[in-house]
Amino acid sequence: MNDLAAAGQAALLQANDLALACALKSPLVGLDDDDLIRIAADRPEVVATHRLTLGYRDGVTSAMRLSLGPRRFRIRDATDP
């Protein structure tokens, strides 16, 4: 049952690499860790497609991440306008 759930999540949430890896390693597909490493090496580099502007808050740094559901966003800059 978990294998089917991982396959569904991988199909619906394309940014969810963990769900994709679980689905690919499940008996439904049958890949192993070496297969996943080869696949990951061939993936294109991720390109930023969104820019978010939020109200400034003390303590926010570029080492932090913003979470929105299953997605994680890297903070590239934190400045006080």
mmCIF file of the C-alpha atoms, coordinates in Angstrom:
data_MODEL
# 
_entry.id   MODEL 
# 
loop_
_atom_site.group_PDB 
_atom_site.id 
_atom_site.type_symbol 
_atom_site.label_atom_id 
_atom_site.label_alt_id 
_atom_site.label_comp_id 
_atom_site.label_asym_id 
_atom_site.label_entity_id 
_atom_site.label_seq_id 
_atom_site.pdbx_PDB_ins_code 
_atom_site.Cartn_x 
_atom_site.Cartn_y 
_atom_site.Cartn_z 
_atom_site.occupancy 
_atom_site.B_iso_or_equiv 
_atom_site.pdbx_formal_charge 
_atom_site.auth_seq_id 
_atom_site.auth_comp_id 
_atom_site.auth_asym_id 
_atom_site.auth_atom_id 
_atom_site.pdbx_PDB_model_num 
ATOM 1  C CA . MET A 1 1  ? 0.000  0.000  0.000   1.00 0.00 ? 1  MET A CA 1 
ATOM 2  C CA . ASN A 1 2  ? 2.851  2.407  0.791   1.00 0.00 ? 2  ASN A CA 1 
ATOM 3  C CA . ASP A 1 3  ? 4.289  1.748  -2.665  1.00 0.00 ? 3  ASP A CA 1 
ATOM 4  C CA . LEU A 1 4  ? 1.073  2.879  -4.328  1.00 0.00 ? 4  LEU A CA 1 
ATOM 5  C CA . ALA A 1 5  ? 0.918  5.968  -2.101  1.00 0.00 ? 5  ALA A CA 1 
ATOM 6  C CA . ALA A 1 6  ? 4.498  6.896  -3.028  1.00 0.00 ? 6  ALA A CA 1 
ATOM 7  C CA . ALA A 1 7  ? 3.715  6.437  -6.720  1.00 0.00 ? 7  ALA A CA 1 
ATOM 8  C CA . GLY A 1 8  ? 0.650  8.669  -6.405  1.00 0.00 ? 8  GLY A CA 1 
ATOM 9  C CA . GLN A 1 9  ? 2.569  11.359 -4.545  1.00 0.00 ? 9  GLN A CA 1 
ATOM 10 C CA . ALA A 1 10 ? 5.384  11.260 -7.092  1.00 0.00 ? 10 ALA A CA 1 
ATOM 11 C CA . ALA A 1 11 ? 2.855  11.737 -9.893  1.00 0.00 ? 11 ALA A CA 1 
ATOM 12 C CA . LEU A 1 12 ? 0.951  14.548 -8.175  1.00 0.00 ? 12 LEU A CA 1 
ATOM 13 C CA . LEU A 1 13 ? 3.824  16.372 -6.471  1.00 0.00 ? 13 LEU A CA 1 
ATOM 14 C CA . GLN A 1 14 ? 6.538  16.483 -9.082  1.00 0.00 ? 14 GLN A CA 1 
ATOM 15 C CA . ALA A 1 15 ? 8.911  18.418 -6.805  1.00 0.00 ? 15 ALA A CA 1 
ATOM 16 C CA . ASN A 1 16 ? 8.802  15.646 -4.181  1.00 0.00 ? 16 ASN A CA 1 
ATOM 17 C CA . ASP A 1 17 ? 12.052 13.793 -4.870  1.00 0.00 ? 17 ASP A CA 1 
ATOM 18 C CA . LEU A 1 18 ? 11.624 11.522 -1.850  1.00 0.00 ? 18 LEU A CA 1 
ATOM 19 C CA . ALA A 1 19 ? 8.261  10.218 -3.091  1.00 0.00 ? 19 ALA A CA 1 
ATOM 20 C CA . LEU A 1 20 ? 9.769  9.675  -6.535  1.00 0.00 ? 20 LEU A CA 1 
ATOM 21 C CA . ALA A 1 21 ? 12.720 7.752  -5.094  1.00 0.00 ? 21 ALA A CA 1 
ATOM 22 C CA . CYS A 1 22 ? 10.387 5.595  -2.976  1.00 0.00 ? 22 CYS A CA 1 
ATOM 23 C CA . ALA A 1 23 ? 8.220  4.833  -5.999  1.00 0.00 ? 23 ALA A CA 1 
ATOM 24 C CA . LEU A 1 24 ? 11.233 3.953  -8.156  1.00 0.00 ? 24 LEU A CA 1 
ATOM 25 C CA . LYS A 1 25 ? 12.660 1.633  -5.477  1.00 0.00 ? 25 LYS A CA 1 
ATOM 26 C CA . SER A 1 26 ? 9.316  -0.079 -4.844  1.00 0.00 ? 26 SER A CA 1 
ATOM 27 C CA . PRO A 1 27 ? 8.504  -3.509 -6.295  1.00 0.00 ? 27 PRO A CA 1 
ATOM 28 C CA . LEU A 1 28 ? 6.361  -1.679 -8.853  1.00 0.00 ? 28 LEU A CA 1 
ATOM 29 C CA . VAL A 1 29 ? 9.530  -0.433 -10.598 1.00 0.00 ? 29 VAL A CA 1 
ATOM 30 C CA . GLY A 1 30 ? 12.347 -2.283 -8.828  1.00 0.00 ? 30 GLY A CA 1 
ATOM 31 C CA . LEU A 1 31 ? 15.309 0.094  -9.076  1.00 0.00 ? 31 LEU A CA 1 
ATOM 32 C CA . ASP A 1 32 ? 18.103 -0.005 -6.504  1.00 0.00 ? 32 ASP A CA 1 
ATOM 33 C CA . ASP A 1 33 ? 20.296 2.721  -4.965  1.00 0.00 ? 33 ASP A CA 1 
ATOM 34 C CA . ASP A 1 34 ? 22.879 2.498  -7.757  1.00 0.00 ? 34 ASP A CA 1 
ATOM 35 C CA . ASP A 1 35 ? 20.132 3.044  -10.343 1.00 0.00 ? 35 ASP A CA 1 
ATOM 36 C CA . LEU A 1 36 ? 18.894 6.124  -8.470  1.00 0.00 ? 36 LEU A CA 1 
ATOM 37 C CA . ILE A 1 37 ? 22.404 7.587  -8.296  1.00 0.00 ? 37 ILE A CA 1 
ATOM 38 C CA . ARG A 1 38 ? 22.817 7.159  -12.067 1.00 0.00 ? 38 ARG A CA 1 
ATOM 39 C CA . ILE A 1 39 ? 19.420 8.782  -12.693 1.00 0.00 ? 39 ILE A CA 1 
ATOM 40 C CA . ALA A 1 40 ? 20.168 11.687 -10.355 1.00 0.00 ? 40 ALA A CA 1 
ATOM 41 C CA . ALA A 1 41 ? 23.480 12.375 -12.108 1.00 0.00 ? 41 ALA A CA 1 
ATOM 42 C CA . ASP A 1 42 ? 21.634 12.846 -15.411 1.00 0.00 ? 42 ASP A CA 1 
ATOM 43 C CA . ARG A 1 43 ? 19.012 15.259 -14.037 1.00 0.00 ? 43 ARG A CA 1 
ATOM 44 C CA . PRO A 1 44 ? 19.272 18.873 -15.131 1.00 0.00 ? 44 PRO A CA 1 
ATOM 45 C CA . GLU A 1 45 ? 20.173 21.511 -12.585 1.00 0.00 ? 45 GLU A CA 1 
ATOM 46 C CA . VAL A 1 46 ? 17.148 23.050 -10.887 1.00 0.00 ? 46 VAL A CA 1 
ATOM 47 C CA . VAL A 1 47 ? 16.350 26.534 -12.121 1.00 0.00 ? 47 VAL A CA 1 
ATOM 48 C CA . ALA A 1 48 ? 14.589 29.103 -9.955  1.00 0.00 ? 48 ALA A CA 1 
ATOM 49 C CA . THR A 1 49 ? 11.109 29.737 -11.299 1.00 0.00 ? 49 THR A CA 1 
ATOM 50 C CA . HIS A 1 50 ? 9.611  31.822 -8.496  1.00 0.00 ? 50 HIS A CA 1 
ATOM 51 C CA . ARG A 1 51 ? 10.469 34.975 -6.625  1.00 0.00 ? 51 ARG A CA 1 
ATOM 52 C CA . LEU A 1 52 ? 8.767  35.641 -3.292  1.00 0.00 ? 52 LEU A CA 1 
ATOM 53 C CA . THR A 1 53 ? 8.751  38.951 -1.493  1.00 0.00 ? 53 THR A CA 1 
ATOM 54 C CA . LEU A 1 54 ? 7.872  38.833 2.184   1.00 0.00 ? 54 LEU A CA 1 
ATOM 55 C CA . GLY A 1 55 ? 7.806  41.402 4.958   1.00 0.00 ? 55 GLY A CA 1 
ATOM 56 C CA . TYR A 1 56 ? 11.192 41.843 6.630   1.00 0.00 ? 56 TYR A CA 1 
ATOM 57 C CA . ARG A 1 57 ? 11.784 40.078 9.930   1.00 0.00 ? 57 ARG A CA 1 
ATOM 58 C CA . ASP A 1 58 ? 14.897 40.228 12.134  1.00 0.00 ? 58 ASP A CA 1 
ATOM 59 C CA . GLY A 1 59 ? 16.917 37.014 12.244  1.00 0.00 ? 59 GLY A CA 1 
ATOM 60 C CA . VAL A 1 60 ? 16.069 35.722 8.760   1.00 0.00 ? 60 VAL A CA 1 
ATOM 61 C CA . THR A 1 61 ? 19.228 34.587 6.960   1.00 0.00 ? 61 THR A CA 1 
ATOM 62 C CA . SER A 1 62 ? 20.117 32.963 3.653   1.00 0.00 ? 62 SER A CA 1 
ATOM 63 C CA . ALA A 1 63 ? 20.923 29.748 5.573   1.00 0.00 ? 63 ALA A CA 1 
ATOM 64 C CA . MET A 1 64 ? 17.186 29.315 6.286   1.00 0.00 ? 64 MET A CA 1 
ATOM 65 C CA . ARG A 1 65 ? 14.521 27.709 4.104   1.00 0.00 ? 65 ARG A CA 1 
ATOM 66 C CA . LEU A 1 66 ? 10.867 28.585 3.603   1.00 0.00 ? 66 LEU A CA 1 
ATOM 67 C CA . SER A 1 67 ? 8.425  25.667 3.574   1.00 0.00 ? 67 SER A CA 1 
ATOM 68 C CA . LEU A 1 68 ? 5.112  25.688 1.755   1.00 0.00 ? 68 LEU A CA 1 
ATOM 69 C CA . GLY A 1 69 ? 3.458  22.284 1.876   1.00 0.00 ? 69 GLY A CA 1 
ATOM 70 C CA . PRO A 1 70 ? 5.897  19.740 0.431   1.00 0.00 ? 70 PRO A CA 1 
ATOM 71 C CA . ARG A 1 71 ? 7.983  22.434 -1.270  1.00 0.00 ? 71 ARG A CA 1 
ATOM 72 C CA . ARG A 1 72 ? 11.130 24.025 0.175   1.00 0.00 ? 72 ARG A CA 1 
ATOM 73 C CA . PHE A 1 73 ? 12.413 27.406 -0.974  1.00 0.00 ? 73 PHE A CA 1 
ATOM 74 C CA . ARG A 1 74 ? 15.955 28.632 -0.428  1.00 0.00 ? 74 ARG A CA 1 
ATOM 75 C CA . ILE A 1 75 ? 16.249 32.199 0.847   1.00 0.00 ? 75 ILE A CA 1 
ATOM 76 C CA . ARG A 1 76 ? 18.747 33.922 -1.438  1.00 0.00 ? 76 ARG A CA 1 
ATOM 77 C CA . ASP A 1 77 ? 18.676 37.335 0.199   1.00 0.00 ? 77 ASP A CA 1 
ATOM 78 C CA . ALA A 1 78 ? 17.227 38.928 3.326   1.00 0.00 ? 78 ALA A CA 1 
ATOM 79 C CA . THR A 1 79 ? 17.375 42.716 3.389   1.00 0.00 ? 79 THR A CA 1 
ATOM 80 C CA . ASP A 1 80 ? 15.519 45.490 5.158   1.00 0.00 ? 80 ASP A CA 1 
ATOM 81 C CA . PRO A 1 81 ? 14.106 47.760 2.463   1.00 0.00 ? 81 PRO A CA 1 
# 
